[in-house]
Amino acid sequence: MRLKDKVAIVTGGAKGLGRAFALKMAAEGARVMVVTRKDMDNLKETVKRIEDIGGKASMFQADVSRETDTLAMAREAADIFGKIDILVNNAAIYDGIKLKPFYEIDLAEWDLVMAVHVKGAFLAARAVFPYMKDQGYGKIINLASEVFFTGSQGFAQYVSSKGGIIGLTRALAVELGPYNICINCVAPGFTDTEASRGLADLSKYDTTRTPLRRLEKPEDLTGAALFLASAESDFITGQTLLVDGGRAMH
């Protein structure tokens, strides 16, 4: 098992990508704390699925845009499992966002997306840092997006926030490196999740622009996240790994 005896925190773990990451890491031996802001019923289901495969999990309710919540999250994980090795910053505002021109985007929505995506990743990383620093090891995985590289019509708040995450990742890679903490991004393409189904008709998604000619599934991302969480990537930091079937290349 590639994550045997490791402890991981996965934010946005109630469903979709977060649940997929949590299940994959648990299957590889990690003890996992899954976190959500409000979707507690689905979070309980994630924990149940982890336990059904013989894994160990706990759950925690937190708004990652609030410093008090992220500090409590990290403290709870350390209290339950004794340490923190891995943080997956997956929490996102995506479901329910309506595509519209940048000049029509509600400013409160802009602020919320930035608060959860950029400030949330910043606060969560800062919350786990003391634990990773003390043990001289850690892995932080942020979620960016293919749209940072390609742009996206009517989605300026989301695209901008994902660019902010990539910038944050690079800045923190420089600061965290001396403590043997690696921080990287995975950048998915448009993925078949509950949130995506609420945003668009997936049957109309044009896969002809994707060299692998199909829509991405959550399970397509878990290998990349597992690699970045494991010892196999101990000399990789500050990088963004596109996992989108070749739709964007850099």
C-alpha atoms as an extended CHARMM CRD file, in Angstrom:
* protein
*
       250  EXT
         1         1  MET       CA              0.0000000000        0.0000000000        0.0000000000  PROA      1               0.0000000000
         2         2  ARG       CA              1.4530000000        3.3110000000       -1.1150000000  PROA      2               0.0000000000
         3         3  LEU       CA             -0.0040000000        5.3770000000        1.7600000000  PROA      3               0.0000000000
         4         4  LYS       CA              0.2420000000        2.8640000000        4.5900000000  PROA      4               0.0000000000
         5         5  ASP       CA              0.1940000000        4.5770000000        8.0140000000  PROA      5               0.0000000000
         6         6  LYS       CA             -0.3340000000        8.0220000000        6.4490000000  PROA      6               0.0000000000
         7         7  VAL       CA             -3.0450000000       10.4540000000        7.5470000000  PROA      7               0.0000000000
         8         8  ALA       CA             -4.9080000000       12.5160000000        4.9500000000  PROA      8               0.0000000000
         9         9  ILE       CA             -7.4010000000       15.3650000000        5.1260000000  PROA      9               0.0000000000
        10        10  VAL       CA             -9.6760000000       15.7430000000        2.0950000000  PROA      10              0.0000000000
        11        11  THR       CA            -11.8200000000       18.8770000000        1.9620000000  PROA      11              0.0000000000
        12        12  GLY       CA            -14.9910000000       18.8190000000       -0.0890000000  PROA      12              0.0000000000
        13        13  GLY       CA            -15.1590000000       15.0990000000        0.6390000000  PROA      13              0.0000000000
        14        14  ALA       CA            -18.9240000000       14.6070000000        0.6280000000  PROA      14              0.0000000000
        15        15  LYS       CA            -19.2050000000       13.5220000000       -2.9990000000  PROA      15              0.0000000000
        16        16  GLY       CA            -17.7150000000       13.8790000000       -6.4710000000  PROA      16              0.0000000000
        17        17  LEU       CA            -13.9670000000       14.3170000000       -6.7370000000  PROA      17              0.0000000000
        18        18  GLY       CA            -13.4740000000       14.6030000000       -2.9780000000  PROA      18              0.0000000000
        19        19  ARG       CA            -15.1410000000       11.2660000000       -2.3220000000  PROA      19              0.0000000000
        20        20  ALA       CA            -13.0930000000        9.6510000000       -5.0910000000  PROA      20              0.0000000000
        21        21  PHE       CA             -9.8360000000       11.0090000000       -3.6260000000  PROA      21              0.0000000000
        22        22  ALA       CA            -10.7710000000        9.8800000000       -0.1120000000  PROA      22              0.0000000000
        23        23  LEU       CA            -11.7000000000        6.3650000000       -1.2350000000  PROA      23              0.0000000000
        24        24  LYS       CA             -8.5220000000        5.9620000000       -3.2770000000  PROA      24              0.0000000000
        25        25  MET       CA             -6.2710000000        7.0960000000       -0.4480000000  PROA      25              0.0000000000
        26        26  ALA       CA             -8.0730000000        4.8950000000        2.0600000000  PROA      26              0.0000000000
        27        27  ALA       CA             -7.7040000000        1.9270000000       -0.2810000000  PROA      27              0.0000000000
        28        28  GLU       CA             -3.9560000000        2.6270000000       -0.3350000000  PROA      28              0.0000000000
        29        29  GLY       CA             -3.7190000000        2.5290000000        3.4570000000  PROA      29              0.0000000000
        30        30  ALA       CA             -4.2880000000        6.1270000000        4.5650000000  PROA      30              0.0000000000
        31        31  ARG       CA             -6.4990000000        7.0770000000        7.4740000000  PROA      31              0.0000000000
        32        32  VAL       CA             -8.7070000000        9.8300000000        6.1360000000  PROA      32              0.0000000000
        33        33  MET       CA            -10.5790000000       12.7930000000        7.5590000000  PROA      33              0.0000000000
        34        34  VAL       CA            -13.2180000000       13.9840000000        5.1090000000  PROA      34              0.0000000000
        35        35  VAL       CA            -14.5380000000       17.5180000000        5.4270000000  PROA      35              0.0000000000
        36        36  THR       CA            -17.5340000000       19.4520000000        4.1500000000  PROA      36              0.0000000000
        37        37  ARG       CA            -19.2020000000       22.7570000000        4.8880000000  PROA      37              0.0000000000
        38        38  LYS       CA            -22.8380000000       21.6050000000        4.9100000000  PROA      38              0.0000000000
        39        39  ASP       CA            -23.4250000000       18.2920000000        3.0850000000  PROA      39              0.0000000000
        40        40  MET       CA            -23.2250000000       16.0840000000        6.1670000000  PROA      40              0.0000000000
        41        41  ASP       CA            -25.4710000000       13.2810000000        4.8880000000  PROA      41              0.0000000000
        42        42  ASN       CA            -23.2370000000       12.6550000000        1.8960000000  PROA      42              0.0000000000
        43        43  LEU       CA            -20.1570000000       13.0260000000        4.0910000000  PROA      43              0.0000000000
        44        44  LYS       CA            -21.4690000000       10.1990000000        6.2760000000  PROA      44              0.0000000000
        45        45  GLU       CA            -21.8760000000        8.1220000000        3.1200000000  PROA      45              0.0000000000
        46        46  THR       CA            -18.2320000000        8.7710000000        2.1850000000  PROA      46              0.0000000000
        47        47  VAL       CA            -17.1190000000        7.5590000000        5.6190000000  PROA      47              0.0000000000
        48        48  LYS       CA            -19.3300000000        4.4770000000        5.2870000000  PROA      48              0.0000000000
        49        49  ARG       CA            -17.8330000000        3.6170000000        1.9030000000  PROA      49              0.0000000000
        50        50  ILE       CA            -14.3290000000        3.9360000000        3.3090000000  PROA      50              0.0000000000
        51        51  GLU       CA            -15.2170000000        1.6800000000        6.2230000000  PROA      51              0.0000000000
        52        52  ASP       CA            -16.8720000000       -0.8060000000        3.8540000000  PROA      52              0.0000000000
        53        53  ILE       CA            -13.5120000000       -1.3510000000        2.1330000000  PROA      53              0.0000000000
        54        54  GLY       CA            -11.7760000000       -1.8140000000        5.4690000000  PROA      54              0.0000000000
        55        55  GLY       CA            -10.4230000000        1.7200000000        5.7910000000  PROA      55              0.0000000000
        56        56  LYS       CA            -10.4390000000        4.1290000000        8.7030000000  PROA      56              0.0000000000
        57        57  ALA       CA            -12.1120000000        7.5070000000        8.4130000000  PROA      57              0.0000000000
        58        58  SER       CA            -13.5320000000       10.3900000000       10.3940000000  PROA      58              0.0000000000
        59        59  MET       CA            -15.5780000000       13.3700000000        9.3200000000  PROA      59              0.0000000000
        60        60  PHE       CA            -15.5440000000       17.0340000000       10.1870000000  PROA      60              0.0000000000
        61        61  GLN       CA            -17.7600000000       19.9860000000        9.3420000000  PROA      61              0.0000000000
        62        62  ALA       CA            -15.8400000000       23.1010000000        8.3590000000  PROA      62              0.0000000000
        63        63  ASP       CA            -16.0500000000       26.1610000000        6.1690000000  PROA      63              0.0000000000
        64        64  VAL       CA            -12.5410000000       26.3810000000        4.7380000000  PROA      64              0.0000000000
        65        65  SER       CA            -12.8960000000       30.1230000000        4.1760000000  PROA      65              0.0000000000
        66        66  ARG       CA            -12.9690000000       30.5920000000        7.9860000000  PROA      66              0.0000000000
        67        67  GLU       CA             -9.6550000000       30.4280000000        9.8190000000  PROA      67              0.0000000000
        68        68  THR       CA            -11.2190000000       29.1330000000       13.0270000000  PROA      68              0.0000000000
        69        69  ASP       CA            -12.7390000000       26.2190000000       11.1160000000  PROA      69              0.0000000000
        70        70  THR       CA             -9.5240000000       25.2060000000        9.3680000000  PROA      70              0.0000000000
        71        71  LEU       CA             -7.5340000000       25.3720000000       12.5990000000  PROA      71              0.0000000000
        72        72  ALA       CA            -10.1420000000       23.2040000000       14.3160000000  PROA      72              0.0000000000
        73        73  MET       CA            -10.0790000000       20.7870000000       11.3660000000  PROA      73              0.0000000000
        74        74  ALA       CA             -6.3330000000       20.2860000000       11.6110000000  PROA      74              0.0000000000
        75        75  ARG       CA             -6.4010000000       19.9820000000       15.3880000000  PROA      75              0.0000000000
        76        76  GLU       CA             -9.1750000000       17.3650000000       15.2350000000  PROA      76              0.0000000000
        77        77  ALA       CA             -7.3330000000       15.2840000000       12.6320000000  PROA      77              0.0000000000
        78        78  ALA       CA             -4.1450000000       15.3490000000       14.7070000000  PROA      78              0.0000000000
        79        79  ASP       CA             -6.0480000000       14.4870000000       17.8800000000  PROA      79              0.0000000000
        80        80  ILE       CA             -7.7910000000       11.5020000000       16.2700000000  PROA      80              0.0000000000
        81        81  PHE       CA             -4.9850000000       10.1130000000       14.1260000000  PROA      81              0.0000000000
        82        82  GLY       CA             -1.8550000000       11.5050000000       15.7940000000  PROA      82              0.0000000000
        83        83  LYS       CA             -0.4620000000       13.4060000000       12.8140000000  PROA      83              0.0000000000
        84        84  ILE       CA             -1.2200000000       14.9260000000        9.3940000000  PROA      84              0.0000000000
        85        85  ASP       CA              0.7320000000       13.8050000000        6.3260000000  PROA      85              0.0000000000
        86        86  ILE       CA             -1.4840000000       14.7960000000        3.4090000000  PROA      86              0.0000000000
        87        87  LEU       CA             -3.8950000000       17.6280000000        2.6650000000  PROA      87              0.0000000000
        88        88  VAL       CA             -6.1140000000       17.6130000000       -0.4220000000  PROA      88              0.0000000000
        89        89  ASN       CA             -7.6130000000       21.0680000000       -0.9670000000  PROA      89              0.0000000000
        90        90  ASN       CA            -10.6450000000       19.9800000000       -2.9590000000  PROA      90              0.0000000000
        91        91  ALA       CA            -13.4170000000       22.1490000000       -1.4680000000  PROA      91              0.0000000000
        92        92  ALA       CA            -15.0320000000       24.2040000000       -4.2180000000  PROA      92              0.0000000000
        93        93  ILE       CA            -17.9360000000       26.4050000000       -5.1940000000  PROA      93              0.0000000000
        94        94  TYR       CA            -19.0750000000       24.9910000000       -8.5230000000  PROA      94              0.0000000000
        95        95  ASP       CA            -22.5580000000       23.5400000000       -8.2680000000  PROA      95              0.0000000000
        96        96  GLY       CA            -25.1780000000       26.2020000000       -8.9580000000  PROA      96              0.0000000000
        97        97  ILE       CA            -22.9090000000       28.7250000000      -10.6600000000  PROA      97              0.0000000000
        98        98  LYS       CA            -24.6000000000       30.1340000000      -13.7490000000  PROA      98              0.0000000000
        99        99  LEU       CA            -22.5730000000       30.9890000000      -16.8310000000  PROA      99              0.0000000000
       100       100  LYS       CA            -22.7770000000       34.7020000000      -17.5580000000  PROA      100             0.0000000000
       101       101  PRO       CA            -20.6230000000       37.5460000000      -18.9600000000  PROA      101             0.0000000000
       102       102  PHE       CA            -18.0330000000       38.8970000000      -16.5440000000  PROA      102             0.0000000000
       103       103  TYR       CA            -19.8600000000       42.2340000000      -16.3110000000  PROA      103             0.0000000000
       104       104  GLU       CA            -22.9840000000       40.4860000000      -15.0000000000  PROA      104             0.0000000000
       105       105  ILE       CA            -21.3200000000       38.3540000000      -12.3090000000  PROA      105             0.0000000000
       106       106  ASP       CA            -22.6660000000       39.1610000000       -8.8690000000  PROA      106             0.0000000000
       107       107  LEU       CA            -19.8540000000       40.5620000000       -6.7260000000  PROA      107             0.0000000000
       108       108  ALA       CA            -20.9310000000       38.5040000000       -3.7250000000  PROA      108             0.0000000000
       109       109  GLU       CA            -20.5830000000       35.3660000000       -5.8500000000  PROA      109             0.0000000000
       110       110  TRP       CA            -17.1330000000       36.4980000000       -7.0110000000  PROA      110             0.0000000000
       111       111  ASP       CA            -16.0600000000       36.9920000000       -3.4000000000  PROA      111             0.0000000000
       112       112  LEU       CA            -17.4630000000       33.6080000000       -2.3340000000  PROA      112             0.0000000000
       113       113  VAL       CA            -15.6680000000       31.7020000000       -5.0970000000  PROA      113             0.0000000000
       114       114  MET       CA            -12.3850000000       33.4230000000       -4.2750000000  PROA      114             0.0000000000
       115       115  ALA       CA            -12.8860000000       32.8600000000       -0.5470000000  PROA      115             0.0000000000
       116       116  VAL       CA            -13.4790000000       29.1280000000       -0.8640000000  PROA      116             0.0000000000
       117       117  HSD       CA            -10.9690000000       28.3430000000       -3.6070000000  PROA      117             0.0000000000
       118       118  VAL       CA             -8.0050000000       30.6060000000       -2.9270000000  PROA      118             0.0000000000
       119       119  LYS       CA             -8.4080000000       31.7400000000        0.6690000000  PROA      119             0.0000000000
       120       120  GLY       CA             -9.6490000000       28.2600000000        1.6380000000  PROA      120             0.0000000000
       121       121  ALA       CA             -6.5860000000       26.5260000000        0.1980000000  PROA      121             0.0000000000
       122       122  PHE       CA             -4.3690000000       29.1420000000        1.8710000000  PROA      122             0.0000000000
       123       123  LEU       CA             -6.0060000000       28.7330000000        5.2740000000  PROA      123             0.0000000000
       124       124  ALA       CA             -6.0860000000       24.9400000000        5.1560000000  PROA      124             0.0000000000
       125       125  ALA       CA             -2.4040000000       24.8050000000        4.1850000000  PROA      125             0.0000000000
       126       126  ARG       CA             -1.5620000000       27.2070000000        6.9850000000  PROA      126             0.0000000000
       127       127  ALA       CA             -3.5670000000       25.1140000000        9.4630000000  PROA      127             0.0000000000
       128       128  VAL       CA             -1.7280000000       21.8520000000        8.6930000000  PROA      128             0.0000000000
       129       129  PHE       CA              1.6940000000       23.4620000000        8.3590000000  PROA      129             0.0000000000
       130       130  PRO       CA              2.7330000000       23.2440000000       12.0460000000  PROA      130             0.0000000000
       131       131  TYR       CA              2.0440000000       19.5080000000       12.1050000000  PROA      131             0.0000000000
       132       132  MET       CA              3.9140000000       18.8400000000        8.8620000000  PROA      132             0.0000000000
       133       133  LYS       CA              6.7700000000       21.1140000000        9.9230000000  PROA      133             0.0000000000
       134       134  ASP       CA              7.2230000000       19.2880000000       13.2400000000  PROA      134             0.0000000000
       135       135  GLN       CA              7.4700000000       15.8940000000       11.5250000000  PROA      135             0.0000000000
       136       136  GLY       CA              9.6330000000       17.1930000000        8.6730000000  PROA      136             0.0000000000
       137       137  TYR       CA              7.3660000000       15.8700000000        5.9370000000  PROA      137             0.0000000000
       138       138  GLY       CA              4.0970000000       16.6200000000        4.1990000000  PROA      138             0.0000000000
       139       139  LYS       CA              2.1700000000       16.5990000000        0.9370000000  PROA      139             0.0000000000
       140       140  ILE       CA             -0.3820000000       19.2340000000       -0.0820000000  PROA      140             0.0000000000
       141       141  ILE       CA             -2.4420000000       18.7700000000       -3.2290000000  PROA      141             0.0000000000
       142       142  ASN       CA             -4.4850000000       21.6490000000       -4.6030000000  PROA      142             0.0000000000
       143       143  LEU       CA             -7.2110000000       21.4250000000       -7.2130000000  PROA      143             0.0000000000
       144       144  ALA       CA             -6.7680000000       23.7280000000      -10.1900000000  PROA      144             0.0000000000
       145       145  SER       CA             -8.5350000000       23.2750000000      -13.5390000000  PROA      145             0.0000000000
       146       146  GLU       CA             -7.9480000000       22.9180000000      -17.2330000000  PROA      146             0.0000000000
       147       147  VAL       CA             -9.8770000000       26.1740000000      -17.7030000000  PROA      147             0.0000000000
       148       148  PHE       CA             -6.9470000000       28.1460000000      -16.2840000000  PROA      148             0.0000000000
       149       149  PHE       CA             -5.0170000000       27.1460000000      -19.4200000000  PROA      149             0.0000000000
       150       150  THR       CA             -7.8710000000       27.5130000000      -21.9200000000  PROA      150             0.0000000000
       151       151  GLY       CA            -10.2090000000       30.1450000000      -20.4860000000  PROA      151             0.0000000000
       152       152  SER       CA            -13.9470000000       29.5590000000      -20.3990000000  PROA      152             0.0000000000
       153       153  GLN       CA            -16.8420000000       31.6360000000      -21.6670000000  PROA      153             0.0000000000
       154       154  GLY       CA            -18.9900000000       33.0400000000      -18.8800000000  PROA      154             0.0000000000
       155       155  PHE       CA            -16.9330000000       31.5930000000      -16.0100000000  PROA      155             0.0000000000
       156       156  ALA       CA            -14.5410000000       34.4110000000      -15.1120000000  PROA      156             0.0000000000
       157       157  GLN       CA            -14.8540000000       34.0330000000      -11.3380000000  PROA      157             0.0000000000
       158       158  TYR       CA            -14.0700000000       30.3080000000      -11.4630000000  PROA      158             0.0000000000
       159       159  VAL       CA            -11.2010000000       30.5650000000      -13.9690000000  PROA      159             0.0000000000
       160       160  SER       CA             -9.6160000000       33.4250000000      -12.0460000000  PROA      160             0.0000000000
       161       161  SER       CA             -9.7920000000       31.5160000000       -8.7700000000  PROA      161             0.0000000000
       162       162  LYS       CA             -8.1270000000       28.4770000000      -10.2900000000  PROA      162             0.0000000000
       163       163  GLY       CA             -5.3240000000       30.6920000000      -11.5570000000  PROA      163             0.0000000000
       164       164  GLY       CA             -5.0060000000       32.0050000000       -8.0260000000  PROA      164             0.0000000000
       165       165  ILE       CA             -4.6090000000       28.4620000000       -6.7430000000  PROA      165             0.0000000000
       166       166  ILE       CA             -1.7720000000       27.7880000000       -9.1730000000  PROA      166             0.0000000000
       167       167  GLY       CA             -0.0730000000       31.0090000000       -8.0810000000  PROA      167             0.0000000000
       168       168  LEU       CA             -0.5270000000       30.0920000000       -4.4260000000  PROA      168             0.0000000000
       169       169  THR       CA              0.9190000000       26.6450000000       -5.0750000000  PROA      169             0.0000000000
       170       170  ARG       CA              4.0670000000       28.0840000000       -6.6240000000  PROA      170             0.0000000000
       171       171  ALA       CA              4.5250000000       30.6460000000       -3.8540000000  PROA      171             0.0000000000
       172       172  LEU       CA              4.0740000000       28.0650000000       -1.0930000000  PROA      172             0.0000000000
       173       173  ALA       CA              6.3710000000       25.5700000000       -2.8180000000  PROA      173             0.0000000000
       174       174  VAL       CA              9.2260000000       28.0270000000       -2.2450000000  PROA      174             0.0000000000
       175       175  GLU       CA              8.2880000000       28.5910000000        1.4010000000  PROA      175             0.0000000000
       176       176  LEU       CA              7.4680000000       24.9900000000        2.3000000000  PROA      176             0.0000000000
       177       177  GLY       CA             10.3850000000       23.3250000000        0.5430000000  PROA      177             0.0000000000
       178       178  PRO       CA             12.9020000000       23.8900000000        3.3760000000  PROA      178             0.0000000000
       179       179  TYR       CA             10.5810000000       21.9050000000        5.6660000000  PROA      179             0.0000000000
       180       180  ASN       CA             10.3970000000       18.9500000000        3.2460000000  PROA      180             0.0000000000
       181       181  ILE       CA              6.7650000000       19.7160000000        2.4340000000  PROA      181             0.0000000000
       182       182  CYS       CA              5.7440000000       19.3190000000       -1.2010000000  PROA      182             0.0000000000
       183       183  ILE       CA              2.7810000000       21.1920000000       -2.6570000000  PROA      183             0.0000000000
       184       184  ASN       CA              1.4010000000       20.5860000000       -6.1380000000  PROA      184             0.0000000000
       185       185  CYS       CA             -1.7800000000       20.9440000000       -8.2040000000  PROA      185             0.0000000000
       186       186  VAL       CA             -3.8520000000       18.5710000000      -10.2270000000  PROA      186             0.0000000000
       187       187  ALA       CA             -5.9010000000       20.2620000000      -12.9350000000  PROA      187             0.0000000000
       188       188  PRO       CA             -8.8740000000       18.2440000000      -14.1710000000  PROA      188             0.0000000000
       189       189  GLY       CA            -10.8660000000       18.8770000000      -17.2790000000  PROA      189             0.0000000000
       190       190  PHE       CA            -14.6570000000       18.9130000000      -17.3150000000  PROA      190             0.0000000000
       191       191  THR       CA            -15.5540000000       15.8850000000      -15.2190000000  PROA      191             0.0000000000
       192       192  ASP       CA            -18.7250000000       13.8440000000      -14.8300000000  PROA      192             0.0000000000
       193       193  THR       CA            -19.7560000000       14.7280000000      -11.2630000000  PROA      193             0.0000000000
       194       194  GLU       CA            -23.0260000000       15.7070000000       -9.6030000000  PROA      194             0.0000000000
       195       195  ALA       CA            -21.9620000000       19.3530000000       -9.7420000000  PROA      195             0.0000000000
       196       196  SER       CA            -21.1180000000       19.1890000000      -13.4430000000  PROA      196             0.0000000000
       197       197  ARG       CA            -24.4920000000       17.6530000000      -14.2230000000  PROA      197             0.0000000000
       198       198  GLY       CA            -26.0980000000       20.6400000000      -12.5610000000  PROA      198             0.0000000000
       199       199  LEU       CA            -24.0350000000       23.0160000000      -14.6650000000  PROA      199             0.0000000000
       200       200  ALA       CA            -24.4570000000       21.5570000000      -18.1460000000  PROA      200             0.0000000000
       201       201  ASP       CA            -25.9710000000       18.7840000000      -20.2550000000  PROA      201             0.0000000000
       202       202  LEU       CA            -23.1010000000       16.2910000000      -20.2910000000  PROA      202             0.0000000000
       203       203  SER       CA            -24.4870000000       14.5220000000      -23.3580000000  PROA      203             0.0000000000
       204       204  LYS       CA            -23.7150000000       17.6660000000      -25.3650000000  PROA      204             0.0000000000
       205       205  TYR       CA            -20.1100000000       17.9780000000      -24.2260000000  PROA      205             0.0000000000
       206       206  ASP       CA            -17.8210000000       18.0020000000      -27.2790000000  PROA      206             0.0000000000
       207       207  THR       CA            -15.2930000000       15.1930000000      -26.7800000000  PROA      207             0.0000000000
       208       208  THR       CA            -13.8520000000       15.5830000000      -30.2960000000  PROA      208             0.0000000000
       209       209  ARG       CA            -11.4640000000       18.2230000000      -28.8850000000  PROA      209             0.0000000000
       210       210  THR       CA            -10.1760000000       15.6640000000      -26.3780000000  PROA      210             0.0000000000
       211       211  PRO       CA             -7.5580000000       13.2960000000      -27.8450000000  PROA      211             0.0000000000
       212       212  LEU       CA             -8.8240000000       10.4180000000      -25.6750000000  PROA      212             0.0000000000
       213       213  ARG       CA            -12.3410000000       11.0490000000      -27.0090000000  PROA      213             0.0000000000
       214       214  ARG       CA            -14.3980000000       10.6950000000      -23.8450000000  PROA      214             0.0000000000
       215       215  LEU       CA            -15.6510000000       12.6190000000      -20.8440000000  PROA      215             0.0000000000
       216       216  GLU       CA            -13.5030000000       12.5750000000      -17.7400000000  PROA      216             0.0000000000
       217       217  LYS       CA            -14.6160000000       10.5820000000      -14.6720000000  PROA      217             0.0000000000
       218       218  PRO       CA            -13.5690000000       11.2230000000      -11.0460000000  PROA      218             0.0000000000
       219       219  GLU       CA            -11.5680000000        7.9890000000      -11.0730000000  PROA      219             0.0000000000
       220       220  ASP       CA             -9.4040000000        9.4010000000      -13.8690000000  PROA      220             0.0000000000
       221       221  LEU       CA             -7.9500000000       11.8960000000      -11.3670000000  PROA      221             0.0000000000
       222       222  THR       CA             -7.2830000000        9.6760000000       -8.4030000000  PROA      222             0.0000000000
       223       223  GLY       CA             -4.0490000000        8.1770000000       -9.7480000000  PROA      223             0.0000000000
       224       224  ALA       CA             -2.4900000000       11.6150000000      -10.1780000000  PROA      224             0.0000000000
       225       225  ALA       CA             -3.5170000000       12.6680000000       -6.6660000000  PROA      225             0.0000000000
       226       226  LEU       CA             -2.2310000000        9.4000000000       -5.2250000000  PROA      226             0.0000000000
       227       227  PHE       CA              1.1170000000        9.8870000000       -6.9690000000  PROA      227             0.0000000000
       228       228  LEU       CA              1.4590000000       13.4200000000       -5.5740000000  PROA      228             0.0000000000
       229       229  ALA       CA              0.4820000000       12.1870000000       -2.0970000000  PROA      229             0.0000000000
       230       230  SER       CA              2.9620000000        9.3140000000       -2.1080000000  PROA      230             0.0000000000
       231       231  ALA       CA              6.7010000000        9.0450000000       -1.5910000000  PROA      231             0.0000000000
       232       232  GLU       CA              7.0610000000        8.5640000000       -5.3580000000  PROA      232             0.0000000000
       233       233  SER       CA              6.7820000000       12.3480000000       -5.7890000000  PROA      233             0.0000000000
       234       234  ASP       CA              9.1080000000       13.4160000000       -2.9750000000  PROA      234             0.0000000000
       235       235  PHE       CA             11.2160000000       15.5870000000       -5.3170000000  PROA      235             0.0000000000
       236       236  ILE       CA              8.2900000000       17.2440000000       -7.1060000000  PROA      236             0.0000000000
       237       237  THR       CA              6.8800000000       20.5360000000       -5.8550000000  PROA      237             0.0000000000
       238       238  GLY       CA              5.2730000000       23.6720000000       -7.2740000000  PROA      238             0.0000000000
       239       239  GLN       CA              3.9570000000       21.8020000000      -10.3090000000  PROA      239             0.0000000000
       240       240  THR       CA              0.5500000000       21.5630000000      -11.9800000000  PROA      240             0.0000000000
       241       241  LEU       CA             -0.3860000000       18.2330000000      -13.5200000000  PROA      241             0.0000000000
       242       242  LEU       CA             -3.1020000000       18.4590000000      -16.1730000000  PROA      242             0.0000000000
       243       243  VAL       CA             -5.3950000000       15.4330000000      -16.1770000000  PROA      243             0.0000000000
       244       244  ASP       CA             -7.8390000000       16.1420000000      -18.9760000000  PROA      244             0.0000000000
       245       245  GLY       CA             -7.3560000000       13.5260000000      -21.6730000000  PROA      245             0.0000000000
       246       246  GLY       CA             -4.9740000000       15.7990000000      -23.5740000000  PROA      246             0.0000000000
       247       247  ARG       CA             -7.5010000000       18.5800000000      -24.2000000000  PROA      247             0.0000000000
       248       248  ALA       CA             -5.0050000000       21.2390000000      -23.1220000000  PROA      248             0.0000000000
       249       249  MET       CA             -1.2570000000       20.7190000000      -23.3570000000  PROA      249             0.0000000000
       250       250  HSD       CA              1.5670000000       22.7170000000      -21.8080000000  PROA      250             0.0000000000
